[in-house]
Amino acid sequence: MTLRRALLIAACLLPGTAAAQFQPPAQPQGEPPPCIKEFLSLRDIATKKAGEIRAASEHHATPQHACSLFNSFAAAEAKLIKYAEDNTAWCGIPPQVVAGLKQQHVKTVQIRGKVCQAAAAPPRPAGPSLSDALGAPVPNAGNVKSGRGGTFDSLTGSSLGK
């Protein structure tokens, strides 16, 4: 395997937007080999699924929707890993690339588990709303003392009294 091919594959797998925007340079013979084209296609699908999760997160998606997006992303990631494992020798994919993909997939599965667990949990009971809290009964006017010595004396005079 050439260094150029190893760098090409490693650059494709960089996390973040750099990997999504990376386009491999055209080889002098024309297009990249079919195995690399398929690998890049699977990587692009996984990147698209990750973008859908980011967009849903920005729009505060429901846990159920987020769970389905994570299931879809985890499946795309697993398919990419399987392809990379099956074609390591043919495509010249370095073992550390496959290991990195697997480590990332473990994190994805952990996050998916938490998100889907939150989606499956029953909704938490809502506390009292602001209108409920403000609509509480007002103290009875009969139990409020007026004049000196009452609760509200500080409103009409010294709170320390005479």
C-alpha positions in Angstrom: 0.0 0.0 0.0 1.3 3.4 -0.9 1.6 6.2 1.6 -0.7 8.3 -0.6 -3.5 5.7 -0.3 -3.0 5.4 3.5 -3.2 9.2 3.9 -6.2 9.3 1.7 -8.1 6.8 3.8 -6.9 8.4 7.1 -8.1 11.8 5.9 -11.5 10.4 4.9 -12.0 9.2 8.5 -11.0 12.4 10.3 -13.8 13.5 12.6 -15.8 16.6 12.1 -16.6 18.6 9.0 -13.1 18.2 7.5 -13.9 14.6 6.8 -17.3 15.4 5.3 -15.8 18.1 3.0 -12.8 16.0 2.0 -12.7 14.9 -1.7 -9.9 12.6 -2.6 -7.7 13.8 -5.4 -8.1 12.2 -8.8 -5.5 9.6 -9.5 -3.5 9.9 -12.7 -5.3 6.9 -14.1 -8.7 8.5 -13.6 -11.0 7.6 -10.8 -10.1 5.9 -7.5 -10.4 2.1 -7.3 -13.9 0.7 -6.9 -13.1 -0.4 -3.3 -12.2 3.1 -2.3 -15.3 4.5 -4.1 -17.5 2.1 -2.2 -15.8 3.0 1.1 -16.2 6.7 0.5 -19.8 6.2 -0.4 -20.5 4.3 2.8 -18.6 7.0 4.7 -20.7 9.7 3.1 -23.9 7.9 4.1 -22.7 7.7 7.7 -21.7 11.4 7.7 -25.1 12.3 6.3 -26.8 10.4 9.1 -24.6 12.1 11.7 -25.6 15.5 10.2 -29.3 14.5 10.6 -28.6 13.9 14.3 -26.9 17.3 14.7 -29.8 19.0 12.9 -32.4 17.2 15.1 -30.4 18.2 18.2 -30.4 21.9 17.2 -34.2 21.7 16.7 -34.7 19.9 20.1 -36.1 16.7 18.6 -38.2 14.3 20.7 -36.3 11.4 22.3 -38.2 9.0 20.1 -37.1 10.8 16.9 -33.5 11.0 18.2 -33.6 7.3 19.0 -34.6 6.4 15.4 -31.9 8.7 14.0 -29.2 7.1 16.2 -30.4 3.6 15.2 -30.0 4.6 11.5 -26.6 6.2 12.1 -25.3 3.1 14.1 -26.5 0.8 11.3 -24.7 2.9 8.7 -21.6 3.0 10.8 -21.7 -0.8 11.3 -22.0 -1.3 7.6 -18.9 0.9 7.0 -16.9 -1.0 9.6 -18.0 -4.4 8.1 -16.9 -3.2 4.6 -13.6 -1.9 6.0 -12.9 -5.2 7.8 -13.9 -7.3 4.8 -11.8 -5.3 2.3 -8.8 -4.4 4.4 -6.3 -6.3 2.3 -7.9 -5.6 -1.1 -8.3 -1.8 -0.5 -5.2 -1.4 1.6 -7.1 0.0 4.6 -4.7 0.3 7.5 -5.7 -1.7 10.7 -5.6 1.4 12.8 -8.3 3.0 10.6 -10.6 0.0 11.3 -9.7 0.1 15.0 -10.6 3.8 15.1 -13.9 3.1 13.4 -14.7 0.5 15.9 -13.8 2.8 18.9 -16.1 5.4 17.5 -18.9 2.9 17.0 -18.7 1.8 20.6 -19.3 5.4 21.6 -22.2 5.7 19.2 -23.8 2.6 20.6 -23.4 3.9 24.2 -25.0 7.2 23.3 -27.7 5.4 21.3 -28.5 3.3 24.4 -28.9 6.3 26.6 -31.1 8.2 24.1 -33.3 5.2 23.4 -33.6 4.5 27.1 -34.8 8.0 27.6 -37.3 7.6 24.7 -38.7 4.3 26.2 -39.1 5.8 29.7 -42.5 7.0 30.6 -42.8 10.8 30.6 -42.0 12.5 33.8 -44.9 14.1 35.7 -45.0 17.8 35.2 -44.7 20.0 38.2 -47.2 22.7 38.8 -47.3 25.3 36.1 -46.8 29.0 36.8 -50.6 29.6 36.6 -51.2 26.9 39.1 -48.7 28.4 41.5 -50.1 31.9 41.1 -53.7 30.6 41.4 -53.1 29.4 44.9 -55.7 30.4 47.5 -55.2 33.8 49.0 -55.0 34.0 52.8 -58.4 34.8 54.4 -58.8 38.5 55.0 -60.3 37.7 58.4 -57.0 36.4 59.8 -55.0 39.5 58.9 -54.6 41.9 61.9 -54.6 45.6 61.2 -53.0 48.2 63.4 -50.0 47.7 65.6 -48.7 44.3 66.4 -49.9 42.7 63.3 -48.0 40.9 60.5 -48.2 43.9 58.1 -47.2 46.6 60.5 -44.0 47.2 58.7 -46.1 48.6 55.8 -47.5 51.4 57.8 -44.7 52.1 60.3 -41.5 50.9 61.8 -40.9 47.2 61.7 -39.3 47.4 65.1 -42.3 48.9 66.7 -42.3 51.4 69.6 
